[in-house]
Amino acid sequence: MGDRSGALLRAFSFCLLAGLAAGCVARPVGDFGRATPGFTHDTAMPAAGDFLARQRKEAVSNFNETDQEREMHDRVWRFLVAAHSKDWFYDTAVELQRTRITPAQDVNFTIERYYNWLRQTPYQSSRTRYSTVGAHITSDIDTIPKTFAAICAVIEVDRQRALALESLGGGLPPERGLNVAARKSENSAHINWFVRALNYRYDSYDFALDNLLVETPHEQSVAVDEALRRMSVYVGRANRHDFCSGADPSGGYGDVVIPSRFQNIGDQEIVLPK
């Protein structure tokens, strides 16, 4: 085994020991939910993850990150975790996936966890649960446009790399082309992860609202349903990978037709208790 492989395996062992000592390997957060920089999560675990990803025959680039890629990672990360909700978003699994120590796991996430967290949180009023869901949805909606813009900027960087390689490729070493392809693959994987995470958040909120309507009906559900309708537009755009159109759906629903859940309950009049 080469020196580099041995160093990476030692880094992997270190990060696992550090995670066990801390009780988990979820990425620590500081003020305003920002990730806290540190050796374990920013150096040791990514180094080990790159090594393991190569063993899985995944694309791994050794290019330095551009400013656009770093911003995309920072903005997308906010959608991959939910530190306010006690790991309903599988924060530990997310960190292992982010650092590539494990392959994608989020495809198996189940949507009832957010609702379970809401039910188990001892709110003084059952109405507060609706307010909490509404606040979380609104927070997501407020952050999505800049995340879309960051993703769009990375898509443009990948395009510019490909153009530069095509025009200069004859004078560059072969590994440059391999790195261009690998970085595009890495960026595409990160974008696809964001799309899955956004769908997971939407589906989790939707599941929670449906169950709250049955468990503790309140008039606040109408506002939450409206917030979900607004979020659904962004989810639709993400699923189409429409990150660069610059469209602002905040004033309407565009081509997305998602009926209110109250229209699906039946023909009888529904009067929510106040």
N, C-alpha and C positions, 0 to 999 in steps of 0.2 A: 504494500500500500504506500502511495506517495506521501510526501510531507503535507501537501495541501489536503489530501483526503483525510489524513490523520488529524490535521488541525480542525477540519470541519466536524469530524466525529467527536473530537474533544469539546468543540463548541456546542454540539448537540447535547452531549452529556451534561455540560455545564448548565445549559438552559433548562434541561429536565430537572436537574437537582435544584436549581433556583425556583422552578415552578412548584416542586414538591415542598420546598421550604416555605414558600409563600402560601401554600394551600391551594393554589390554582395558577393557571397561566394566562388568565385574562389580562389584556393590556390595561395598565393603570391609567386613570384619567385625572385631570386637574380641574382648574376653574373652567366653567362654561362647557364641561364635557369634553374638553380637548385632551388628546392623548398626551401623556407625560413622557418626555424623552428618557431613554435609559439604555444601558449597554445590553441587557438581556433581550429586550424586545426590539431594539433597533439594530443590533449587531450580531449577537450570538444566535438568536433564533432564525433570523433571515439567512445567515450563513449556513446553518444546518439545513434549513429548508431548501436552499438552492441545491445543496448536495443531494438531498433525498429526492428532489424533483428530477434531477438528472438520472438518478437510479430508476425512476419511474418512466424514463424516456420522454419527459415533458420538456418543452422549449424553455431554455434559460439563457437570458442575454446578460452580457457583462458590460453593456453600455451604462454610462452614468445617466441618472434621471435628469430630464429637463425640468424647468420650473413648472411647465404645464402638467407634466406627469405627477410631480409632487403635489401640486394643488388638487388634481383629480383624486389622488389617493387620500388626501386629507378630507376632502368633501365627501367622498364616497364612504369613508370609514364611519362617518356619523350615521349612515343608514344601515351599517352592518351590525351595530350594537345598540343596546338600550340600557345603559347603566342605571337609569332611574327606576327600572322595573325588575331588579333582582334576577338578572340572567334569563328573562323570558325569551331573549334573543340568543341564547346559547353563547354567551360572550367568550367562554373558554374555547369552545369549538371554533368560533370565528377567528380567534387569535392564532390558533394552530393552522387554520386554513390560510389566513393572511400571510403568515410567514412561510407557507408552503411545506411545513413539517408534515401535514397530512393533505391528501387530495380533497377535492370539494366534498363537503359534508352537508352544506345547507340545503341540498336538494331533498334531504330527508326531514327537514324541520316540519313540525306539526303546528297547526294554527290555533289550537286551543290554549296554548300556554299564556298568552296575553290575557285572555278572559279569566283563566284560573288565578293569575296574579291579581287582577281586579277584584275578584270575589274574596280572595284571602286578605286583601288589604283592609284593615279595620277603619273604614271611613265612618264619620259620625252620621252622615246622611247618604242614603242610597242615590240621591240626585248627584252627589259629588262624583260618582263613578262616570256618569255621562259627561260631566264637565271635564274630567280627566281625559277621557277618550277624545273629546272635542279639542282639548288643548294639544294633545299629542299629534292629532291629524293636522291641526293648523300649523304647528311647529314644522312638521314635515313639508307641508305645502310652501311655507315661507322659505325653505332651504332648497327646494328642488330646482328652481330656475338657475341659480348659480352653479349647482351641481351639473345640470345639463350643459351649461356654458363651458364648464371645465372639461367635461367629456368631449364636447365638440372641439375644443382647442387641442386635445390629445389626438383626436382623429385627424386633424389637420397636420400635426407634427408627423404622424405616421405617413401621411401622404407626401409631405415634403421630403422625408427620409427616402421614400421609394423613388421620387423624382431625382434626388441627388445621386442615389446609387446608380440609377439608369444612365445618368449623364457622365458620371465619374467612375463607374464600375470597372472599366478597363484598367485603370491605374491604381486600384485598391486591392489589398489582399483578400483572398476568398472569404476569410472569416467575417469580414465586414458585412457581406451579403447575408451570411448566416445569422449575424447578430441583428440585422434589420428585421429579418423574418421572425426571429425569436422575440424581439421586443414588441412587434405588432401582435404576435400571438399572446404575449403576456398582457398587453393593454386590452386586447379583445376579451380575454378571460376576466379581467377586472371589470370591464364594462358589463359583461354578461352577468357577473356576480351582483353588480348594482341592480340590474333589472330584476333578477330573482329576489333580491332583498326588498325592493320596492313592492313587488307583488306580494311578498310574504307579509309585509307590514299592512298593506291594504286588506288582504284576506283575513289577517288577524283582527284588525279593527272591525271588519264587516261581521265576522263570526261573533265578536264580543257584543256588538250592537244587537244582533239578532237575539242572542241569549239574554241580554239585559232587558229587551222588550218583553220577554216572557217572564223573567224572574222579578224585575222591579220596574214596571211600566211608569214612565214619567214623560211630561211634555218636552223635556230637554232632548228627547230622542230625535225630534224633528230637526233641530239644529245640527246634531251629530250626523244625521243622514245627509243633510245638505253639504256638510264638510266632506263627507265621503264621496258625494257626487263630484265635487270639485277635484278631489284627489284622483278620481278615476280617469280624468282627462289626461293627467300626467302619466298615469300607469299605462294608458293606451299608447301615448307617444313613446314611452320607454320600450314597450313591447315591439313597436315598429322601428326602434332605434332612430327615432326622429328627434335628435338632440340639437340639431343645428338650424332648424327652420326659423327660430326666433319668435315663433308664435307665442302669444300670451293668452292662455285660455282662461284667465281669471275672470273675464267678463262674461263667459258663456261656456257651452259644452261642446262646441265644434261639431264634429261628426260622431261623437260618442253619445249613444242613447242608452242610458241606464235608468230605468224607472225607479221611482221612490219605492222603498220596501212597503210603504203603507198602501200603495196601489196594488200590491200583490196579496194582501191579507184576505181579500174577498170583496164582495159587492156590498156587504153591510157597512154601515157607518161605524168608524172606529173613533171612539172618544177616549183619549188618554186621560188618566186621573191627574189632577193638579194638587 
